[in-house]
Amino acid sequence: MGEESHHSGNKLDVRAFLSGKTKANFEEIKEDAGFENNTEALRFIINDYHKLKFGKAKKQAVAQTPQA
């Protein structure tokens, strides 16, 4: 019941407490990319990872598909 208030439809509420090396890494990425807030930085990290992990594999699979 309480969980329903944290997300609706296609939205997901994410809260994280970072410390130590993870916090430092996040702040370094955020500063280097020029983001002003944590939300922008987190979206970038998620989308960049997804593109790196799944976009590359998808392109390779298409390239290996035999042409008729």
Residue frames as qw, qx, qy, qz and C-alpha x, y, z in Angstrom:
[[0.000, 0.886, 0.464, 0.000, 0.00, 0.00, 0.00],
 [0.282, -0.838, 0.103, 0.456, 2.73, 2.49, 0.95],
 [0.502, -0.149, 0.581, 0.623, 4.74, 1.48, -2.09],
 [0.346, 0.663, 0.599, 0.286, 2.01, 2.67, -4.45],
 [0.055, -0.969, -0.138, 0.195, 2.54, 6.26, -3.35],
 [0.432, -0.596, 0.417, 0.532, 6.17, 6.13, -4.54],
 [0.120, -0.155, 0.704, 0.683, 5.44, 5.42, -8.19],
 [0.565, 0.515, 0.475, -0.436, 2.64, 5.73, -10.66],
 [0.689, 0.702, 0.008, -0.180, 2.32, 4.84, -14.30],
 [0.831, 0.398, -0.136, 0.365, 5.69, 5.07, -15.97],
 [0.016, -0.816, 0.365, -0.448, 7.43, 6.93, -13.12],
 [0.837, -0.205, -0.428, 0.273, 9.80, 5.41, -10.58],
 [0.272, -0.908, 0.193, -0.254, 10.86, 7.22, -7.41],
 [0.843, 0.106, -0.348, 0.396, 14.51, 6.39, -6.65],
 [0.308, -0.896, 0.229, -0.224, 16.23, 7.47, -3.46],
 [0.884, 0.089, -0.291, 0.355, 19.80, 6.55, -2.67],
 [0.392, -0.891, 0.224, 0.051, 22.31, 7.49, -0.03],
 [0.810, 0.437, -0.227, 0.319, 25.84, 7.39, -1.41],
 [0.476, -0.839, 0.255, 0.068, 29.01, 7.47, 0.64],
 [0.668, -0.395, 0.511, 0.369, 32.72, 6.92, 0.25],
 [0.285, -0.194, 0.668, 0.659, 34.05, 6.00, -3.19],
 [0.214, 0.550, 0.766, 0.255, 30.58, 5.70, -4.73],
 [0.025, -0.909, -0.296, 0.294, 29.70, 9.24, -3.64],
 [0.251, -0.636, 0.369, 0.630, 33.01, 10.56, -4.94],
 [0.316, 0.090, 0.779, 0.534, 32.53, 8.77, -8.28],
 [0.154, 0.745, 0.645, 0.064, 29.01, 10.14, -8.65],
 [0.101, -0.901, -0.084, 0.414, 30.12, 13.70, -7.87],
 [0.321, -0.413, 0.553, 0.649, 33.03, 13.41, -10.32],
 [0.269, 0.365, 0.782, 0.427, 30.71, 12.25, -13.12],
 [0.029, 0.859, 0.495, -0.130, 28.19, 14.97, -12.27],
 [0.183, -0.810, 0.135, 0.541, 30.82, 17.71, -12.32],
 [0.346, -0.221, 0.671, 0.618, 32.60, 16.44, -15.42],
 [0.203, 0.471, 0.771, 0.377, 29.34, 16.22, -17.39],
 [0.001, 0.155, 0.028, 0.987, 28.25, 19.65, -16.15],
 [0.380, -0.554, -0.691, -0.267, 25.03, 18.59, -14.49],
 [0.143, -0.496, 0.240, -0.822, 23.48, 20.97, -11.99],
 [0.678, -0.325, 0.337, -0.567, 21.43, 18.41, -10.08],
 [0.374, -0.258, 0.888, -0.066, 21.56, 14.76, -9.08],
 [0.718, 0.404, 0.482, -0.299, 18.52, 13.78, -11.14],
 [0.556, 0.757, -0.254, -0.229, 20.14, 14.86, -14.41],
 [0.007, 0.601, -0.799, 0.000, 23.32, 12.99, -13.49],
 [0.543, -0.035, 0.811, -0.216, 21.47, 9.80, -12.58],
 [0.733, 0.568, 0.231, -0.294, 19.46, 9.88, -15.83],
 [0.375, 0.765, -0.499, -0.155, 22.70, 10.32, -17.77],
 [0.215, -0.429, 0.873, -0.088, 24.38, 7.40, -15.99],
 [0.665, 0.202, 0.669, -0.264, 21.40, 5.10, -16.58],
 [0.681, 0.685, 0.090, -0.244, 20.95, 6.05, -20.24],
 [0.229, 0.754, -0.606, -0.110, 24.68, 6.00, -21.01],
 [0.374, -0.276, 0.879, -0.106, 25.08, 2.55, -19.43],
 [0.714, 0.377, 0.525, -0.269, 22.04, 1.26, -21.28],
 [0.565, 0.773, -0.186, -0.220, 23.36, 2.57, -24.59],
 [0.027, 0.647, -0.761, -0.015, 26.80, 1.08, -23.89],
 [0.426, -0.143, 0.873, -0.190, 25.51, -2.29, -22.72],
 [0.585, 0.406, 0.680, -0.171, 22.49, -2.88, -24.93],
 [0.446, 0.810, -0.059, -0.377, 22.93, -0.53, -27.88],
 [0.044, 0.623, -0.741, -0.247, 26.29, -2.04, -28.83],
 [0.390, -0.015, 0.920, -0.038, 25.06, -5.63, -28.51],
 [0.569, 0.603, 0.449, -0.334, 21.98, -4.78, -30.57],
 [0.364, 0.795, -0.326, -0.358, 24.11, -3.27, -33.36],
 [0.111, -0.439, 0.879, 0.150, 26.43, -6.31, -33.38],
 [0.514, 0.225, 0.810, -0.170, 23.48, -8.69, -33.62],
 [0.552, 0.740, 0.176, -0.342, 22.07, -6.76, -36.57],
 [0.188, 0.750, -0.565, -0.288, 25.49, -6.70, -38.27],
 [0.218, -0.271, 0.936, 0.049, 25.81, -10.51, -37.88],
 [0.669, 0.381, 0.512, -0.380, 22.38, -11.22, -39.33],
 [0.433, 0.024, 0.710, 0.554, 22.81, -12.90, -42.75],
 [0.324, 0.452, -0.097, -0.826, 21.58, -10.81, -45.66],
 [0.695, 0.340, 0.626, -0.092, 19.10, -12.47, -48.04]]
